């Protein structure tokens, strides 16, 4: 299952998920006032043609089902009465304005019962324990509604409790919080328009959206017996004869540097399978290391002389972290410059060494440049070793190691820890649409003739039509730009030229030829010096013709008056 850590916020401030009276606060210093609750999606429920989510708290204790907590997405559907009709009202509101109110249901007892049935169906053993009190809706600070249909009704707009109508009459922002039902208000400046909206509400479609902050989370839960780690790399390397293993003391102790212990713990998640929940392996290994370090690997300062004489053979990876090796590394790598009192790296480039040794002396994987003497000594001594500079060379005084007893892995000692890993916050938006007619018995086909006509006419504003009448019908005005003219379609890119006219309009019943135009032409003429036989020009020496002839070309244009265009006069009208 996907686990998400949900926190809900709003445009005006930070909200919260609250189940009953319980809320868990996380990182209050980094995000004051932000309440968070970790949830896992448990199931879906269907209502009004929608598929909605049900989450359960990850804190639900199997032993206490009566305290379980579940959260669900609200339905957001229109509220209808027992007859199946939309709950709505039309009233006077301030002077001549009219107010239409209808209701949106976020949830009700039937929805809670539906969710309860689903949860009990998945866990029938606790059907007498889980009740509606264990179930709550998401806390929504703001719900944005948009009713595009209102754009067809001039002078009507949605209103919000805390928002004045400015530029978008079809959008409102409501604050549902955890309410079961919301009142949606529409104001109209004319009673006639308000009645049309009231009558046609069932045909409207409402778009909505709400947002909340969420972040994915992973959970690592450790509940292991340490004796089960005998087969792990950690145990084998320390006590089981591994390459760098140590011989335990007579009391069963071995010594290991802090950083070597971390490396041995890196794959603990893959070498042990027990009563743990691992969703992030790297974080699990780190959590195990910190817990084990604090409880079962006590730090001990060991003098250089004691290490050489007694501790060396009982230390994991002893050759790499011995005081002798550390002194050699420091003296071979760094030199002291008395002129400016700095330690400088010998040679050029970076100096690398084995990982254990470099971790001990706290210079990482490489060291570069120069350090002031005091700074350099402080840097080294702040790690896992104490070093003294004699003026000529470095001497290691002591090192810090972790002591682990073999009996730790041969007992019933347990290691328990729960760690949650959170991703960055992100905003999630839940959009949807409500087609009111899907939830009521009334549809546009069920409305009376006049209601249907009002609905159709409200969507025809700007339509141009021709009527076999001298006057335009009610609700229409004469489109004077078409008197004596015919319309042509316009390229959408020239939308600013809509309604513009070209040429002289025809007067009443004028029978004017239209389409007058010209034709260009040219012709050639050949003339001869004498008669021809059979009308054919003769060649030179022909006894029937003459030797001379001439070729000429004429040209010009001819005007065609055009034809009369037959037409019938009708009234051009535009819907207002």
Helices and strands as residue ranges (DSSP letters): E 3-7, E 24-25, E 35-47, E 50-57, G 65-67, E 70-72, E 77-78, E 88-92, E 98-105, H 109-122, G 124-126, G 132-134, E 135-137, E 143-146, G 148-152, E 156-159, E 171-174, E 181-188, H 191-200, G 201-203, E 205-225, G 226-229, H 233-239, E 253-256, H 258-264, H 268-271, H 281-296, E 298-303, H 304-306, I 307-311, G 312-314, H 318-321, H 323-333, E 334-337, E 342-345, H 355-361, E 370-372, H 373-381, E 385-389, E 394-405, G 406-410, E 414-422, E 426-435, G 436-438, G 444-446, H 449-458, E 464-467, E 476-478, G 480-482, G 492-497, E 513-514, E 517-528, E 549-560, E 563-564, E 571-575
